[in-house]
């Protein structure tokens, strides 16, 4: 099981599989679509993630 904890202003990639959303407090979720030629990665969403990536 994979979990992501979001904070205000975070962008999360929704997996291309069955998934669930659990809010621990009153929340608003905005879903949008960005069509790309190649699948997005965490480095695409959060440039800081590439600084800590070991791949």
Secondary structure, 3 states (H helix, E strand, C coil): CCCCCCCCCCCCCCCCCCCCCCCCCCCCCCCCCCCCCCCCCHHHHCHHHHHHCCC
